[in-house]
Amino acid sequence: MTDFPTGDLSRLSLNTATTKALTLAEAVDVATRAGLGAVGLWRDRVAEAGLEEAARIVKASGLRVSSLCRGGFLTAAETTGQAEALADNKAAIIEAATLGTSELVMVVGGLPAASGPSGPPTPGGDRDLVAARQRVADRVGELAPFSGEHGVRLVLEPLHPIFAADRAVLSTLEQCLDLAAAFPAEQVGVVVDTYHVWWDPKLRELIHRAASEGRLAGYQVCDWNLPLAADSLLSRGFMGDGYVDFPTITTWVAEAGYTGDVEVEIFNQEIWDAPGDQTVATMAERYLELVQPYL
């Protein structure tokens, strides 16, 4: 049986993407046994369990739900795709409210020309990046009042520029904050994910801006590993495995006044293949070493 590290894990949240092989019930169980304070849920695991059962499982565990992943993919150029995106995101907002979280993480979507993750572009597909970003703003404008009515915030997540083609046309925290500025802070916020923003020379300034505007809705941690995997999405690692300066970035988040949960969200095939207890034990150990002392 795995021994979990001892220490203050009350703000640590297991994002279910980190333990991809586990069901929602199994992920909640290991998080509870490890002494974590929260879980971040992905919609696929919620759908497998069923929304009402997922809400029951988490409530019975006593864990907080730090966020629901994910809404977004708002860049469709044609009216059918736009209507489908709005319907899916409204469903995600209702799911978040039912699960007891106020934060719906938004991966806003890549160019319509993208045929899929890491795939070739579609012939003649839409490559207008400026227009795609405007459509994100337009769709957020249509969704924000609905999310506000349900007590849920749309949390814009900037993704590293290598994902601009197929996953997110918003690449920096500054872009996300500029877009969010048009909406009430309780309707639209931002999340700091170290994997995506660690390189940004304006990061400290932008973290403080997000907090001062009341929009700093989440802090997600994992490392940037090299060499990049064949699927670059899977190049995340445990804190300390790669190049991210967690003590410094965490200090910036703390000095900005953030007091919420800290999610560990890792996409990595080797970590997915490992036993869930082992993954959570390593995650907690690295958190206690590299993150928690600086909160």
Secondary structure, DSSP 4 states (H G I P E B T S, - for coil): -PPPPPS--TTEEEETTTTTTS-HHHHHHHHHHHT-SEEEEEHHHHHHH-HHHHHHHHHHHT-EEEEEEEEE-----SHHHHHHHHHHHHHHHHHHHHHT-SEEEEE-B--TTB-STTPPBPTT----HHHHHHHHHHHHHHHHHHHHHTT-EEEE----GGGTTTTBS--SHHHHHHHHTTS-TTTEEEEEEHHHHTT-TTHHHHHHHHHHTT-EEEEEE-EE-SSPPSSGGG-EE-TTSSS--HHHHHHHHHHTT--S-EEE----HHHHHS-HHHHHHHHHHHHHHHTGGG-
